[in-house]
Amino acid sequence: MSQFQESSYKAHQDGRKFEGKAVDSVMNKQSVDYWRHERMYNTLLPLLKNYPNAKWLTVGDGNFGKDANFILSHGGDALATDLNNPSFEKALEVGFIKKYQLENAERLSFKDDEFDFSLCKEAYHHFPRPYIALYEMLRTSKNAIVFIEPNDQDTISLPDMTLGNGFFWFLRTTIKSVKNLLRKPVKPALDYSAFYEQAGNFIFTLNYHELKKVAIGLNLPAIAWKGFNDTYIDGAGEEMLSDHGPIYRKTYAFMRSHEKKVRLGYFFPTMITFIIFKTAPSAACLQSMKEDGFVVETLPKNPILS
């Protein structure tokens, strides 16, 4: 196992190659791609608004520290971290970020409660041992940790399951199973080869129930979550949003179409923002989250420890 994780870290480090041509497209806030990411970042606004000047840690913050840049642009203090990221130096040079540090998410070097919040956006599913990274984020954060990640589509991952989406989930799973049973030789219902990325890691999509159990197991006060839809199309970084070009139209059409399917119960949202609170959120923050479409859940207290 030690050999696996070290080879995984090395594969990710080797894969981080700085390309100067990417600077303009990543930092250009007028592109279709930035619009996509801004929709995700905007789910942070209730926290940024109600905890001004908070100290944030961004974990796995690739692409020139875009996560940290958004927090900085909304009044927070952010330290960008990643396992190996040559683009950080360029981002620092042009003032896109204020500071960075190379960190392994599974071995954070920081003290307990050193930050107010930690953010992990679209990086959790790359980690070879993501739950260790999760506990490290909880250890080093005083108020809460935030994930913005692809939502698990292969299990019933949201609590608001209706008869409709439960039925369609069951139907899709049954059809997959029947198709595989008809093949010779018989194959498992899921093709797990599709769950691996180039660096060799299994892709851990975020699962509501699993994260809720982590929070309950640690006797934490609350969780909050919000589902939404997104897709990526090649070239989104080069096309300007104001042009309403073909990539924007395809991206927007997918989002609208998938939102209708979610409302009808055919599918779950493709993305989720999930917050685990270590300290109970303020009344003002709770109100802001609810107005923004978050579901906030107060968790049961451990009756034995109580």
Secondary structure, 3 states (H helix, E strand, C coil): CHHHHHHHHHHHHHHCCCCCCHHHHHHCCCEHHHHHHHHHHHHHHHHHHHCCCCEEEECCCCCCCHHHHHHHHCCCEEEEEECCCCHHHHHHHCCCCCCEEECCCCCCCCCCCCEEEEEEECCHHHCCCHHHHHHHHHHHEEEEEEEEEEECCCCCCCCCCCHHHHHHHHHHHHHHHHHHHHCCCCCCCCCHHHHECCCCCECCCECHHHHHHHHHHCCCCEEEEEEECCCCCCCCCCCEHHHCCHHHHHHHHHHHHHHHHHHHCCCCCCEEEEEEECCCCCHHHHHHHHHCCCEEEECCCCCCCC
